[in-house]
């Protein structure tokens, strides 16, 4: 079983920066899903920005949501990791 999502931040081009319970940060590109059913509503950037975390996954007020295991499988590791703390001098 993959970790659950604990935080979601919107990026450009219908991408999300997700933090999982494992503390791993990954990026999900939602754009491939924007032509299916309720996900078409997320083409509206304002609606897309209303993403929230609920029950360990991501969801939107329009009724769109994604299974956390699906999200894990479709997301990629975040390459621009910022150090948690600066090195001691």
Buried (B, 14 or more C-beta within 10 A) or exposed (E): EBBBBEEBEBEEEBBBBBBBEEEBBBBBBBBEBBEEEEBEBBEEEEBBEEBEBEEBBBBBEBEBBBEBEEBBEBBEEBEEEEEEEEEEE
